[in-house]
Amino acid sequence: MNIEHQPGEHKGRFVITEDGKELGEMTYVVSGPDRITIDHTEGFPGSEGKGVGRKLVMASVEYARANGLKIIPLCPFAKKVFERNADELADVRA
């Protein structure tokens, strides 16, 4: 599996692919100079059981750490990942 970050000026996304096929995406909105808000995480049909959603959220965490950003997990799935891993992700949660 490969995760690609597609940043934009005000919005961006992380997309995960396998063998050239998109398995899922996580989108975010730039919420200030040092924050992003995860607003949507989705695994596409055929991605069940592959941990696609969690991998996408964790890719955004790596990006946030590398760029000194905080994350607001608005999306219910991302919020759940942050709650289940509160200690590990406390440094990037806004």
TIROLUM-10192 format. One record per residue (C-alpha): x, y, z; residue in three letters; residue number from 0. Coordinates in pm, whole numbers. Layout:
<pt><east>X</east><north>Y</north><up>Z</up><rest>Ala</rest><nr>NUM</nr></pt>
...
This chain:
<pt><east>0</east><north>0</north><up>0</up><rest>Met</rest><nr>0</nr></pt>
<pt><east>109</east><north>351</north><up>-78</up><rest>Asn</rest><nr>1</nr></pt>
<pt><east>-13</east><north>672</north><up>87</up><rest>Ile</rest><nr>2</nr></pt>
<pt><east>9</east><north>996</north><up>-108</up><rest>Glu</rest><nr>3</nr></pt>
<pt><east>-43</east><north>1344</north><up>36</up><rest>His</rest><nr>4</nr></pt>
<pt><east>-216</east><north>1587</north><up>-197</up><rest>Gln</rest><nr>5</nr></pt>
<pt><east>-192</east><north>1927</north><up>-27</up><rest>Pro</rest><nr>6</nr></pt>
<pt><east>-376</east><north>2239</north><up>-132</up><rest>Gly</rest><nr>7</nr></pt>
<pt><east>-385</east><north>2598</north><up>-18</up><rest>Glu</rest><nr>8</nr></pt>
<pt><east>-700</east><north>2555</north><up>194</up><rest>His</rest><nr>9</nr></pt>
<pt><east>-778</east><north>2185</north><up>169</up><rest>Lys</rest><nr>10</nr></pt>
<pt><east>-588</east><north>1864</north><up>120</up><rest>Gly</rest><nr>11</nr></pt>
<pt><east>-617</east><north>1490</north><up>127</up><rest>Arg</rest><nr>12</nr></pt>
<pt><east>-429</east><north>1172</north><up>189</up><rest>Phe</rest><nr>13</nr></pt>
<pt><east>-512</east><north>887</north><up>-46</up><rest>Val</rest><nr>14</nr></pt>
<pt><east>-410</east><north>525</north><up>-8</up><rest>Ile</rest><nr>15</nr></pt>
<pt><east>-361</east><north>303</north><up>-310</up><rest>Thr</rest><nr>16</nr></pt>
<pt><east>-274</east><north>-56</north><up>-379</up><rest>Glu</rest><nr>17</nr></pt>
<pt><east>-186</east><north>-188</north><up>-723</up><rest>Asp</rest><nr>18</nr></pt>
<pt><east>-295</east><north>144</north><up>-876</up><rest>Gly</rest><nr>19</nr></pt>
<pt><east>-641</east><north>132</north><up>-716</up><rest>Lys</rest><nr>20</nr></pt>
<pt><east>-758</east><north>387</north><up>-460</up><rest>Glu</rest><nr>21</nr></pt>
<pt><east>-861</east><north>214</north><up>-137</up><rest>Leu</rest><nr>22</nr></pt>
<pt><east>-958</east><north>522</north><up>63</up><rest>Gly</rest><nr>23</nr></pt>
<pt><east>-908</east><north>886</north><up>140</up><rest>Glu</rest><nr>24</nr></pt>
<pt><east>-889</east><north>1126</north><up>431</up><rest>Met</rest><nr>25</nr></pt>
<pt><east>-959</east><north>1494</north><up>369</up><rest>Thr</rest><nr>26</nr></pt>
<pt><east>-871</east><north>1795</north><up>578</up><rest>Tyr</rest><nr>27</nr></pt>
<pt><east>-916</east><north>2171</north><up>588</up><rest>Val</rest><nr>28</nr></pt>
<pt><east>-637</east><north>2412</north><up>678</up><rest>Val</rest><nr>29</nr></pt>
<pt><east>-771</east><north>2580</north><up>993</up><rest>Ser</rest><nr>30</nr></pt>
<pt><east>-493</east><north>2831</north><up>1052</up><rest>Gly</rest><nr>31</nr></pt>
<pt><east>-118</east><north>2861</north><up>1017</up><rest>Pro</rest><nr>32</nr></pt>
<pt><east>-55</east><north>2572</north><up>1256</up><rest>Asp</rest><nr>33</nr></pt>
<pt><east>-367</east><north>2352</north><up>1239</up><rest>Arg</rest><nr>34</nr></pt>
<pt><east>-559</east><north>2121</north><up>1015</up><rest>Ile</rest><nr>35</nr></pt>
<pt><east>-907</east><north>1978</north><up>1069</up><rest>Thr</rest><nr>36</nr></pt>
<pt><east>-973</east><north>1622</north><up>955</up><rest>Ile</rest><nr>37</nr></pt>
<pt><east>-1326</east><north>1639</north><up>815</up><rest>Asp</rest><nr>38</nr></pt>
<pt><east>-1368</east><north>1307</north><up>637</up><rest>His</rest><nr>39</nr></pt>
<pt><east>-1216</east><north>959</north><up>635</up><rest>Thr</rest><nr>40</nr></pt>
<pt><east>-1345</east><north>687</north><up>402</up><rest>Glu</rest><nr>41</nr></pt>
<pt><east>-1245</east><north>338</north><up>302</up><rest>Gly</rest><nr>42</nr></pt>
<pt><east>-1370</east><north>252</north><up>-44</up><rest>Phe</rest><nr>43</nr></pt>
<pt><east>-1539</east><north>-80</north><up>-135</up><rest>Pro</rest><nr>44</nr></pt>
<pt><east>-1285</east><north>-360</north><up>-136</up><rest>Gly</rest><nr>45</nr></pt>
<pt><east>-1070</east><north>-208</north><up>139</up><rest>Ser</rest><nr>46</nr></pt>
<pt><east>-1246</east><north>-377</north><up>429</up><rest>Glu</rest><nr>47</nr></pt>
<pt><east>-1017</east><north>-527</north><up>691</up><rest>Gly</rest><nr>48</nr></pt>
<pt><east>-702</east><north>-356</north><up>564</up><rest>Lys</rest><nr>49</nr></pt>
<pt><east>-687</east><north>-80</north><up>826</up><rest>Gly</rest><nr>50</nr></pt>
<pt><east>-712</east><north>187</north><up>559</up><rest>Val</rest><nr>51</nr></pt>
<pt><east>-878</east><north>451</north><up>778</up><rest>Gly</rest><nr>52</nr></pt>
<pt><east>-629</east><north>419</north><up>1062</up><rest>Arg</rest><nr>53</nr></pt>
<pt><east>-333</east><north>426</north><up>821</up><rest>Lys</rest><nr>54</nr></pt>
<pt><east>-465</east><north>748</north><up>667</up><rest>Leu</rest><nr>55</nr></pt>
<pt><east>-514</east><north>916</north><up>1005</up><rest>Val</rest><nr>56</nr></pt>
<pt><east>-167</east><north>810</north><up>1116</up><rest>Met</rest><nr>57</nr></pt>
<pt><east>-19</east><north>950</north><up>792</up><rest>Ala</rest><nr>58</nr></pt>
<pt><east>-175</east><north>1286</north><up>881</up><rest>Ser</rest><nr>59</nr></pt>
<pt><east>-20</east><north>1258</north><up>1229</up><rest>Val</rest><nr>60</nr></pt>
<pt><east>325</east><north>1202</north><up>1077</up><rest>Glu</rest><nr>61</nr></pt>
<pt><east>269</east><north>1502</north><up>850</up><rest>Tyr</rest><nr>62</nr></pt>
<pt><east>157</east><north>1717</north><up>1145</up><rest>Ala</rest><nr>63</nr></pt>
<pt><east>461</east><north>1620</north><up>1352</up><rest>Arg</rest><nr>64</nr></pt>
<pt><east>699</east><north>1690</north><up>1066</up><rest>Ala</rest><nr>65</nr></pt>
<pt><east>545</east><north>2033</north><up>1006</up><rest>Asn</rest><nr>66</nr></pt>
<pt><east>472</east><north>2153</north><up>1360</up><rest>Gly</rest><nr>67</nr></pt>
<pt><east>95</east><north>2130</north><up>1316</up><rest>Leu</rest><nr>68</nr></pt>
<pt><east>-193</east><north>2039</north><up>1545</up><rest>Lys</rest><nr>69</nr></pt>
<pt><east>-491</east><north>1831</north><up>1432</up><rest>Ile</rest><nr>70</nr></pt>
<pt><east>-858</east><north>1885</north><up>1508</up><rest>Ile</rest><nr>71</nr></pt>
<pt><east>-1021</east><north>1542</north><up>1453</up><rest>Pro</rest><nr>72</nr></pt>
<pt><east>-1373</east><north>1652</north><up>1349</up><rest>Leu</rest><nr>73</nr></pt>
<pt><east>-1450</east><north>1338</north><up>1148</up><rest>Cys</rest><nr>74</nr></pt>
<pt><east>-1605</east><north>1072</north><up>1376</up><rest>Pro</rest><nr>75</nr></pt>
<pt><east>-1358</east><north>805</north><up>1263</up><rest>Phe</rest><nr>76</nr></pt>
<pt><east>-1053</east><north>1026</north><up>1319</up><rest>Ala</rest><nr>77</nr></pt>
<pt><east>-1193</east><north>1135</north><up>1654</up><rest>Lys</rest><nr>78</nr></pt>
<pt><east>-1222</east><north>769</north><up>1756</up><rest>Lys</rest><nr>79</nr></pt>
<pt><east>-860</east><north>699</north><up>1653</up><rest>Val</rest><nr>80</nr></pt>
<pt><east>-745</east><north>996</north><up>1860</up><rest>Phe</rest><nr>81</nr></pt>
<pt><east>-951</east><north>887</north><up>2161</up><rest>Glu</rest><nr>82</nr></pt>
<pt><east>-822</east><north>527</north><up>2147</up><rest>Arg</rest><nr>83</nr></pt>
<pt><east>-461</east><north>648</north><up>2119</up><rest>Asn</rest><nr>84</nr></pt>
<pt><east>-484</east><north>955</north><up>2342</up><rest>Ala</rest><nr>85</nr></pt>
<pt><east>-138</east><north>927</north><up>2498</up><rest>Asp</rest><nr>86</nr></pt>
<pt><east>40</east><north>852</north><up>2171</up><rest>Glu</rest><nr>87</nr></pt>
<pt><east>-132</east><north>1134</north><up>1982</up><rest>Leu</rest><nr>88</nr></pt>
<pt><east>-156</east><north>1402</north><up>2254</up><rest>Ala</rest><nr>89</nr></pt>
<pt><east>131</east><north>1600</north><up>2102</up><rest>Asp</rest><nr>90</nr></pt>
<pt><east>-61</east><north>1671</north><up>1781</up><rest>Val</rest><nr>91</nr></pt>
<pt><east>-420</east><north>1698</north><up>1904</up><rest>Arg</rest><nr>92</nr></pt>
<pt><east>-553</east><north>2053</north><up>1908</up><rest>Ala</rest><nr>93</nr></pt>
